[in-house]
Amino acid sequence: RDVLGSRGLGDVYKRQLIRSETGHDAFIMIDQEGGAVTRLPESCINVPGSMALAATGDPETTYLAGKLTGEELRSLGVNFNLAPSVDVNCNPANPIIGVRSYGDTPATVAKYAAGMIRGLQDGGVLCLAKHFPGHGDTSLDSHLTLPCVDKPRDELERMELAPFRAAIADGVPAIMTAHILFPALDDSGVPATMSRRIVTGLLRGEMGFTGLVTSDCMEMQAVQKFFGSVNGVLAAMNAGVDLVLLSHTTLLSGEAAKAAAEALQSGKLDRKEMEESVDRILAAKAKLTAVPAAAFDAEQAAALNDKLLRATITEVHVPKAGRPNVGGHPLCLGCQVYRTGLVGNVVDDVQQSFPVMMAKALGGDGFTTPIDPSEDEIYEWVRRAESYTSIVIGTYNGHLHPQQLEMVKALAQNSGKPVTVVALRNPYDLFPLPESVYTLAAYEYTARSTAAVADVLLGRHAATGRLPIATPEQEAQ
């Protein structure tokens, strides 16, 4: 808040300069989804992420989280939040969506996204639904390469497209496109962002969307590596995208703007369509200008946000023996937080260590383990566990780093101590574990989530969350 809240003469001057040069306010955009994807500092009110909020079982929580986020962003001068994700995380191996999704069914996603969309707008900011037509069924990250969702149109309708249809019906003002191939929707070999069949034909034509269409960042490798960012920008404009985003490189933005101006002059871009895009952009800006920023009470918001967070902690499995007593001297293990992908938060991996924070809260010893512990390291922890009353382990994307789960299994089967495992990101980590292990889903790797989990383990607070994705047993039924 100290960094972003200093809205002095410089900030006022910039806004006045933009108005004097363009006649309009600027869109000031941010990726503030909550949870795993936040851009505000810790001094601000960073709400829980999508899957965590869905775990509360109450769609009203997404409305409250959206309204809190919108009001705070507006108080800081930000007026357009690039959220929420309405991707259905139907592929557990998805490396980039996971807890950024509200769940693994279209109905769950649509129900909880509706509250967030309404809350952000009531909080005074524009928002969007992303990543159209859907990024939930990929095992690749479009920041790094070009994924493909190769399933029939009827399956896309039932799964990927359904939450976008619901968001349009709920009045979402904007939709962001995905850099993903969808052969059933366009077999020309270009990703959705660059596909006229998908943007203009499907989204505008068949689905009747009349709001703003934005691209994901055109510097992501799905575009830059395979097509070139500037070529991608022109293709996206031709496809029908209103706002084409270049998020990092000013020089590249200038090159793309120059290329777009030349293409418009030469007739390679349709002038009428460009004017229609400008009209949509200006209409959205006028709507923002007409909504005054609400007063933001940071202290009250922080208290409400803490209640939201504590309601997300989810008890996933209780052994037949019940929730274990951690005892007076638990062994706390787990890797340090790390950046799981380019869209994730930039993290302080020195200060943010679950085992150290948890040991302090529980009165035990905490040791940071590797992301992929070796067999020898696992054996050593089994040996050292003998002198402790219990074991508490934090996993972080353990379903994608299975040696973390092998360490859990070895300790559960060979240490003779009760074991508790906390999933600090995706709860898929918790499914393949022995029956004797007590498991909790925290959905995020932060100091506040660690404190909330510690209170559950100490009996100070109940874990009332409910898992918003199916377990393997439920899927088998």
C-alpha positions in Angstrom: 0.0 0.0 0.0 2.9 2.4 0.7 4.1 1.8 -2.9 0.8 1.9 -4.8 -1.1 4.2 -2.5 1.1 7.3 -2.9 -1.3 9.1 -5.3 0.4 12.5 -5.2 0.9 15.2 -7.8 2.8 12.9 -10.2 -0.1 10.6 -10.5 -2.6 13.4 -11.0 -0.3 14.9 -13.6 -0.1 11.7 -15.5 -3.9 11.3 -15.6 -4.2 14.9 -16.8 -1.6 14.4 -19.4 -3.4 11.3 -20.8 -6.7 13.2 -20.9 -5.2 16.2 -22.6 -3.4 14.1 -25.3 -6.3 11.6 -25.9 -9.4 13.2 -24.5 -10.0 10.1 -22.4 -8.8 8.3 -19.3 -6.4 5.3 -19.7 -7.1 1.7 -18.9 -4.9 0.8 -16.0 -4.9 -3.0 -16.0 -3.7 -5.6 -13.5 -3.8 -9.4 -13.0 -5.3 -9.5 -9.5 -7.0 -12.8 -9.4 -6.3 -13.5 -5.8 -4.4 -16.4 -4.3 -1.7 -17.7 -6.6 -1.9 -14.7 -9.0 -1.7 -11.4 -7.2 0.2 -8.2 -8.2 -0.4 -6.0 -5.1 2.1 -6.0 -2.2 1.4 -7.9 1.0 0.3 -4.7 2.7 -2.8 -4.7 0.4 -5.9 -6.9 0.7 -5.1 -9.9 -1.5 -8.2 -12.1 -1.4 -8.0 -15.9 -1.7 -7.8 -17.5 -5.1 -10.7 -19.0 -7.1 -10.6 -22.6 -6.0 -10.2 -21.5 -2.4 -13.2 -19.3 -2.6 -15.3 -22.1 -4.2 -14.2 -24.3 -1.3 -16.3 -22.1 1.1 -19.4 -23.5 -0.6 -21.0 -20.1 -0.7 -21.1 -18.1 -4.0 -21.6 -14.9 -1.9 -17.9 -15.2 -0.9 -16.8 -14.6 -4.5 -19.0 -11.5 -4.6 -17.5 -10.2 -1.4 -13.9 -11.0 -2.6 -14.6 -9.3 -5.9 -16.1 -6.2 -4.3 -13.2 -5.9 -1.9 -10.7 -6.3 -4.8 -12.5 -3.8 -7.0 -12.8 -1.1 -4.3 -9.1 -1.4 -3.4 -7.9 -1.4 -7.0 -10.0 1.7 -7.7 -8.6 3.4 -4.6 -5.1 2.8 -6.0 -5.9 4.1 -9.4 -6.4 0.8 -11.2 -9.6 0.5 -13.2 -9.4 -2.8 -15.1 -8.8 -6.2 -13.5 -7.9 -9.0 -15.9 -9.9 -11.6 -13.9 -11.6 -13.9 -13.2 -10.4 -17.1 -14.9 -13.5 -19.1 -16.0 -11.4 -22.1 -17.2 -12.7 -25.5 -16.1 -9.7 -27.3 -14.6 -10.7 -30.7 -15.9 -7.1 -31.8 -16.4 -5.3 -32.3 -13.1 -1.9 -32.2 -14.9 -2.6 -28.6 -16.0 0.6 -26.7 -15.0 -0.8 -23.2 -15.2 -4.5 -23.1 -14.2 -5.1 -25.4 -11.3 -6.2 -23.4 -8.3 -6.8 -20.4 -10.6 -10.0 -22.2 -11.6 -13.1 -22.4 -9.4 -13.4 -26.1 -10.0 -13.5 -29.0 -12.4 -17.1 -28.8 -13.7 -18.7 -26.0 -15.8 -21.5 -25.6 -13.3 -19.1 -24.9 -10.4 -17.1 -22.5 -12.4 -20.1 -20.6 -13.7 -21.7 -20.4 -10.2 -18.7 -18.9 -8.5 -17.4 -16.7 -11.4 -20.8 -14.9 -11.5 -20.2 -13.5 -8.0 -16.7 -12.4 -8.8 -17.8 -10.6 -12.0 -20.6 -8.9 -10.2 -18.4 -8.0 -7.2 -15.6 -6.5 -9.2 -18.0 -4.3 -11.2 -19.8 -3.2 -8.0 -16.4 -2.4 -6.7 -15.9 0.1 -9.5 -13.6 -1.7 -12.0 -13.9 -3.4 -15.3 -13.3 -7.1 -15.4 -13.1 -10.0 -17.9 -13.6 -13.7 -18.3 -10.5 -15.6 -19.4 -9.1 -17.6 -21.3 -11.5 -18.1 -24.2 -12.3 -20.7 -25.4 -10.7 -22.4 -22.3 -7.3 -23.2 -20.9 -8.4 -25.9 -18.4 -7.7 -29.0 -20.4 -4.0 -28.5 -21.3 -0.9 -30.1 -19.9 1.3 -27.3 -21.4 1.7 -23.6 -20.4 1.0 -21.1 -23.2 3.6 -18.8 -21.6 6.2 -21.3 -22.7 4.8 -23.1 -25.8 1.7 -23.5 -27.9 -0.9 -25.9 -26.3 -3.6 -27.7 -28.3 -7.0 -28.8 -27.0 -8.0 -31.4 -29.5 -11.5 -32.5 -28.6 -14.7 -32.5 -30.6 -17.0 -29.5 -30.8 -19.7 -31.1 -28.7 -17.3 -31.8 -25.8 -16.0 -28.2 -26.0 -19.6 -27.0 -25.8 -20.3 -29.1 -22.7 -17.0 -28.2 -20.9 -14.9 -25.3 -22.1 -17.6 -23.0 -23.6 -20.3 -23.4 -21.0 -18.8 -21.0 -18.4 -18.2 -18.3 -21.0 -21.8 -18.5 -22.2 -22.9 -18.1 -18.5 -20.5 -15.2 -18.0 -21.9 -13.5 -21.1 -25.4 -14.0 -19.7 -24.2 -12.5 -16.4 -23.1 -9.4 -18.2 -19.3 -9.7 -18.1 -17.9 -6.6 -19.9 -14.9 -8.2 -21.5 -13.4 -11.6 -22.5 -9.7 -12.5 -22.9 -8.6 -14.9 -25.6 -6.2 -17.8 -25.2 -3.1 -18.6 -27.2 -4.2 -22.2 -27.7 -5.0 -24.3 -30.8 -8.6 -25.6 -31.1 -8.7 -27.8 -34.2 -12.4 -28.4 -33.9 -13.1 -24.7 -33.9 -10.4 -23.7 -36.5 -8.2 -26.2 -38.3 -6.0 -23.5 -39.9 -3.2 -23.9 -37.4 -3.5 -20.5 -35.5 -4.3 -20.1 -31.8 -7.7 -18.7 -30.7 -6.3 -15.2 -30.3 -5.4 -15.0 -34.0 -8.5 -16.9 -35.3 -11.3 -15.0 -37.0 -13.4 -18.1 -36.9 -13.1 -18.2 -33.1 -13.2 -14.5 -32.2 -15.6 -13.1 -34.7 -17.4 -16.2 -35.9 -17.9 -18.1 -32.6 -17.6 -15.5 -29.8 -19.2 -12.5 -31.6 -21.5 -14.3 -34.0 -22.7 -17.6 -32.4 -22.4 -16.6 -28.8 -23.6 -13.0 -29.2 -20.9 -11.3 -27.2 -21.0 -7.5 -27.7 -18.4 -6.4 -25.1 -14.7 -5.9 -25.3 -12.4 -8.7 -26.5 -8.9 -8.6 -25.3 -5.9 -10.8 -26.0 -3.6 -12.5 -23.6 -0.1 -11.0 -23.7 1.3 -11.3 -27.2 4.8 -11.8 -25.8 4.0 -15.2 -24.5 5.9 -17.9 -26.3 2.8 -19.5 -27.8 2.7 -16.4 -30.1 6.2 -15.0 -30.0 8.0 -18.2 -30.7 5.7 -19.6 -33.4 4.4 -16.5 -35.1 6.2 -13.4 -33.9 4.6 -10.9 -31.6 4.1 -8.1 -34.1 2.6 -10.6 -36.7 0.5 -11.9 -33.9 -0.8 -8.5 -33.0 -1.9 -7.8 -36.6 -3.5 -11.3 -36.9 -5.4 -10.7 -33.6 -6.8 -7.4 -34.8 -7.9 -9.1 -38.1 -9.5 -11.8 -36.0 -11.6 -9.2 -34.2 -9.7 -8.5 -30.9 -10.4 -5.0 -29.6 -7.5 -4.7 -27.2 -4.3 -6.5 -28.0 -2.0 -6.7 -25.0 1.8 -6.4 -24.9 2.7 -6.4 -21.3 6.4 -6.1 -21.0 8.5 -4.5 -23.8 7.8 -0.8 -24.7 9.9 -1.0 -27.8 7.9 -4.0 -29.1 4.7 -2.1 -28.3 5.9 0.7 -30.5 6.8 -1.6 -33.3 3.4 -3.2 -33.2 1.6 0.1 -33.1 3.5 1.3 -36.1 2.8 -1.9 -38.0 -0.9 -1.7 -37.1 -1.1 1.9 -38.4 0.6 1.0 -41.7 -1.8 -2.0 -42.1 -4.8 0.2 -41.5 -3.5 2.7 -44.0 -2.8 0.1 -46.6 -6.2 -1.6 -46.1 -4.8 -4.8 -44.6 -6.8 -4.0 -41.5 -10.5 -3.2 -41.9 -11.1 0.5 -41.0 -14.8 0.0 -40.1 -13.9 -2.8 -37.7 -11.2 -0.8 -36.1 -13.7 2.1 -35.6 -16.1 -0.3 -34.0 -13.4 -1.5 -31.6 -12.6 2.1 -30.7 -16.2 2.7 -30.0 -16.4 -0.3 -27.7 -13.2 0.9 -25.9 -14.5 4.4 -25.4 -17.9 3.2 -24.3 -16.2 1.1 -21.6 -14.0 4.0 -20.5 -17.1 6.3 -20.3 -18.8 3.8 -18.1 -15.8 3.7 -15.7 -15.6 7.5 -15.6 -19.3 7.6 -14.6 -18.7 5.4 -11.6 -17.1 7.3 -8.7 -14.5 5.4 -6.5 -16.0 4.2 -3.3 -14.4 5.0 0.1 -12.1 2.1 1.0 -11.7 1.1 4.6 -8.5 -1.0 4.6 -8.8 -2.2 8.2 -12.3 -3.4 7.8 -11.4 -5.0 4.5 -8.5 -6.9 6.1 -10.7 -8.3 8.8 -13.3 -9.5 6.3 -10.6 -11.0 4.1 -9.2 -12.9 7.0 -12.6 -14.5 7.6 -12.8 -15.4 3.9 -9.4 -17.0 4.0 -10.2 -19.1 7.1 -13.4 -20.3 5.6 -11.4 -21.8 2.6 -9.2 -24.2 4.6 -10.4 -27.7 3.7 -10.2 -31.0 5.5 -9.8 -33.5 2.7 -9.1 -36.8 4.5 -9.5 -37.8 8.1 -7.9 -41.2 9.0 -9.9 -43.8 10.9 -8.0 -42.8 14.0 -9.2 -39.2 13.6 -7.3 -35.9 13.3 -3.9 -36.5 14.8 -2.5 -34.5 17.8 0.6 -32.8 16.6 2.1 -33.0 20.1 4.6 -30.6 21.7 7.5 -31.2 19.3 6.4 -31.8 15.6 8.8 -32.1 12.7 7.8 -29.7 9.9 9.0 -30.3 6.4 8.4 -28.9 2.9 10.0 -27.0 0.0 10.3 -23.3 -0.1 7.8 -21.4 -2.2 8.9 -21.0 -5.8 7.5 -19.4 -8.9 5.6 -22.2 -10.6 5.1 -20.3 -13.9 5.6 -16.9 -15.5 2.1 -15.8 -14.5 2.6 -16.6 -10.9 3.6 -14.2 -8.2 7.2 -13.1 -7.8 8.0 -14.6 -4.5 10.3 -14.0 -1.6 11.7 -17.5 -1.4 14.0 -16.6 1.5 11.3 -15.5 3.9 8.5 -17.7 2.7 9.2 -21.2 4.1 6.2 -23.3 5.2 8.2 -25.6 7.5 9.9 -22.7 9.3 6.7 -20.7 9.7 4.7 -23.8 10.8 7.4 -24.9 13.2 7.3 -21.5 14.9 3.5 -21.7 15.2 3.4 -25.3 16.5 6.6 -25.2 18.7 8.5 -27.7 16.6 11.5 -27.8 14.3 11.2 -26.8 10.6 13.5 -27.9 7.8 13.3 -26.9 4.1 13.4 -29.8 1.7 14.1 -29.8 -2.0 11.3 -29.5 -4.6 12.2 -33.1 -5.7 13.8 -34.8 -2.6 16.1 -37.7 -3.5 15.7 -41.2 -2.1 18.7 -40.7 0.2 17.2 -37.4 1.5 13.8 -39.2 2.1 15.5 -42.0 4.0 17.4 -39.5 6.2 14.1 -37.8 7.2 12.5 -41.1 8.1 15.5 -41.7 10.3 15.4 -38.3 11.9 11.7 -38.4 12.6 12.1 -40.8 15.5 12.7 -38.0 18.1 9.5 -36.0 17.1 5.9 -36.2 18.3 4.4 -36.0 14.8 5.2 -34.9 11.2 3.6 -31.9 9.3 4.5 -31.7 5.6 3.6 -29.0 3.1 3.5 -30.0 -0.5 3.6 -27.6 -3.4 2.6 -29.0 -6.8 3.4 -32.4 -5.5 1.3 -34.1 -8.2 3.7 -32.6 -10.7 6.8 -33.3 -8.5 6.0 -36.8 -7.3 9.1 -37.1 -5.1 7.3 -34.9 -2.6 4.6 -37.5 -2.4 7.1 -40.3 -2.1 8.6 -38.5 0.9 5.1 -38.4 2.5 4.5 -42.1 1.8 7.9 -43.1 3.3 7.3 -41.1 6.5 3.7 -42.3 6.9 4.7 -46.0 6.4 8.1 -46.1 8.2 8.4 -43.4 10.8 5.8 -44.6 13.3 4.6 -41.0 13.7 1.2 -39.4 12.8 1.5 -37.5 9.5 -0.3 -34.4 8.4 0.0 -33.1 4.9 -1.1 -29.6 3.7 -1.5 -29.0 0.0 -0.2 -25.4 -0.5 -1.4 -25.1 -4.0 -3.3 -27.8 -5.9 -5.2 -30.3 -3.8 -4.5 -33.0 -6.3 -1.4 -33.7 -4.2 -3.6 -35.2 -1.5 -5.3 -38.0 -3.4 -2.6 -40.7 -3.8 -1.6 -40.7 -0.1 -1.9 -43.5 2.5 -5.1 -43.8 4.5 -3.3 -43.0 7.7 -2.4 -39.5 6.6 -4.5 -36.5 7.7 -4.8 -34.0 4.8 -5.7 -30.3 4.5 -6.0 -28.1 1.4 -4.8 -24.5 1.9 -4.8 -23.6 -1.9 -2.0 -21.0 -1.4 1.6 -20.8 0.0 1.5 -17.7 2.2 2.2 -16.7 5.7 -1.5 -16.1 6.3 -2.6 -19.5 5.0 0.1 -21.2 7.2 -1.3 -19.3 10.2 -4.8 -20.5 9.4 -3.7 -24.1 9.0 -1.8 -23.9 12.3 -4.9 -22.8 14.1 -6.8 -25.8 12.7 -4.0 -28.2 13.8 -4.0 -26.6 17.3 -7.8 -27.0 17.6 -8.4 -23.2 17.6 -10.4 -23.1 14.4 -12.4 -25.7 12.4 -11.6 -26.5 8.8 -15.0 -25.8 7.2 -14.1 -25.8 3.5 -15.3 -28.4 1.1 -13.3 -29.6 -1.9 -14.7 -28.0 -5.1 -13.1 -30.8 -7.3 -13.9 -34.5 -7.5 -11.7 -37.0 -5.7 -10.7 -40.1 -7.7 -13.3 -42.1 -5.7 -16.0 -39.7 -6.7 -15.0 -39.8 -10.3 -15.1 -43.6 -10.2 -18.7 -43.7 -9.0 
